[in-house]
């Protein structure tokens, strides 16, 4: 299984939804909660090509985007390929 990382805020509904999908699929992920940590948010944005929205999800250091993009990959049957 590939390395999956997700930057989150505790009460972000999109973060919760993205983590739920990953958990449902049995994907182990590293979570970086960045609530109130501007330094961490800037590091995330740099890694995510300037995007400051959460969640930001990375599979083997490749930024796939956020929750909507994660579900797009799942609905098009491409997520499993990325994860294998």
C-alpha contacts under 8 A as a table, 3 or more apart, distances in Angstrom:
res1	aa1	res2	aa2	distance
1	X	27	X	7.97
1	X	83	X	5.96
1	X	84	X	5.47
2	X	59	X	6.49
2	X	60	X	5.91
2	X	82	X	7.91
2	X	83	X	5.43
2	X	84	X	6.48
3	X	29	X	6.95
3	X	58	X	7.98
3	X	59	X	5.68
3	X	60	X	4.95
3	X	61	X	7.72
4	X	27	X	7.84
4	X	28	X	7.05
4	X	29	X	4.77
4	X	30	X	6.26
4	X	57	X	7.26
4	X	58	X	5.67
4	X	59	X	4.59
4	X	60	X	6.32
4	X	61	X	7.97
5	X	29	X	5.40
5	X	30	X	4.64
5	X	31	X	5.88
5	X	32	X	7.53
5	X	57	X	5.74
5	X	58	X	5.11
5	X	59	X	6.55
6	X	29	X	7.06
6	X	30	X	6.28
6	X	31	X	4.98
6	X	32	X	6.12
6	X	55	X	6.35
6	X	56	X	5.62
6	X	57	X	4.47
6	X	58	X	6.38
7	X	31	X	5.92
7	X	32	X	4.65
7	X	33	X	5.87
7	X	34	X	6.71
7	X	44	X	7.27
7	X	54	X	6.37
7	X	55	X	5.26
7	X	56	X	5.21
7	X	57	X	6.58
8	X	12	X	7.30
8	X	15	X	5.68
8	X	31	X	6.98
8	X	32	X	6.07
8	X	33	X	4.77
8	X	34	X	6.03
8	X	35	X	7.48
8	X	54	X	5.61
8	X	55	X	5.00
8	X	56	X	7.28
9	X	12	X	5.43
9	X	15	X	6.83
9	X	33	X	5.49
9	X	34	X	5.85
9	X	35	X	5.10
9	X	54	X	6.94
9	X	55	X	7.53
10	X	15	X	7.77
10	X	16	X	7.97
10	X	33	X	6.83
10	X	35	X	6.87
11	X	15	X	7.78
11	X	16	X	7.48
12	X	15	X	5.21
12	X	16	X	6.30
12	X	54	X	7.68
13	X	16	X	5.04
13	X	17	X	6.09
14	X	17	X	5.03
14	X	18	X	6.08
14	X	54	X	7.49
14	X	55	X	6.72
14	X	66	X	7.98
14	X	67	X	5.74
15	X	18	X	5.15
15	X	19	X	6.11
15	X	54	X	6.64
15	X	55	X	5.13
15	X	67	X	6.84
16	X	19	X	5.24
16	X	20	X	6.08
17	X	20	X	5.03
17	X	21	X	6.40
17	X	67	X	7.10
18	X	21	X	5.29
18	X	22	X	6.38
18	X	55	X	7.65
18	X	66	X	7.85
18	X	67	X	5.18
18	X	70	X	7.06
18	X	71	X	7.85
19	X	22	X	5.09
19	X	23	X	6.00
20	X	23	X	5.08
20	X	24	X	5.97
21	X	24	X	5.02
21	X	25	X	6.25
22	X	25	X	5.19
22	X	26	X	6.34
22	X	27	X	5.13
22	X	28	X	7.46
22	X	29	X	7.84
23	X	26	X	4.91
23	X	27	X	5.54
23	X	28	X	7.13
24	X	27	X	7.55
34	X	37	X	5.26
34	X	38	X	7.67
34	X	40	X	5.94
34	X	41	X	6.22
37	X	40	X	5.39
37	X	41	X	6.26
38	X	41	X	4.91
38	X	42	X	6.11
39	X	42	X	5.19
39	X	43	X	6.28
40	X	43	X	5.02
40	X	44	X	6.11
41	X	44	X	5.00
41	X	45	X	6.10
41	X	52	X	6.85
42	X	45	X	4.97
42	X	46	X	6.14
42	X	52	X	7.56
43	X	46	X	5.15
43	X	47	X	6.27
44	X	47	X	5.08
44	X	48	X	5.98
44	X	51	X	7.92
44	X	52	X	7.24
44	X	56	X	7.64
45	X	48	X	4.87
45	X	49	X	6.13
45	X	50	X	4.56
45	X	51	X	4.98
45	X	52	X	5.06
46	X	49	X	5.43
46	X	50	X	5.39
46	X	51	X	7.68
47	X	50	X	7.36
47	X	63	X	7.86
48	X	51	X	5.42
48	X	52	X	7.77
48	X	56	X	7.07
48	X	63	X	6.19
48	X	65	X	7.56
53	X	56	X	6.99
53	X	66	X	7.83
54	X	66	X	6.54
55	X	65	X	7.70
55	X	66	X	5.06
55	X	67	X	6.42
56	X	63	X	7.29
56	X	64	X	7.59
56	X	65	X	5.38
56	X	66	X	4.84
56	X	67	X	7.79
57	X	63	X	5.89
57	X	64	X	5.82
57	X	65	X	5.66
57	X	66	X	5.85
57	X	67	X	7.99
57	X	70	X	7.96
58	X	61	X	5.29
58	X	62	X	5.12
58	X	63	X	4.37
58	X	64	X	5.84
58	X	65	X	7.54
59	X	62	X	5.18
59	X	63	X	6.58
59	X	64	X	7.17
59	X	82	X	7.39
59	X	83	X	7.27
64	X	69	X	6.60
64	X	70	X	7.03
65	X	68	X	7.83
65	X	69	X	5.72
65	X	70	X	7.19
66	X	69	X	5.45
66	X	70	X	6.21
67	X	70	X	5.01
67	X	71	X	6.27
68	X	71	X	5.25
68	X	72	X	6.11
69	X	72	X	4.88
69	X	73	X	6.20
70	X	73	X	5.23
70	X	74	X	6.33
70	X	79	X	7.42
71	X	74	X	4.86
71	X	75	X	5.98
72	X	75	X	5.13
72	X	76	X	6.11
73	X	76	X	5.24
73	X	77	X	6.15
73	X	78	X	4.95
73	X	79	X	4.84
74	X	77	X	5.12
74	X	78	X	6.00
74	X	79	X	4.92
74	X	80	X	7.37
75	X	78	X	7.67
76	X	79	X	7.74
77	X	80	X	6.56
77	X	81	X	7.64
78	X	81	X	5.30
78	X	82	X	6.44
79	X	82	X	5.11
79	X	83	X	6.20
80	X	83	X	5.02
80	X	84	X	6.10
81	X	84	X	5.31
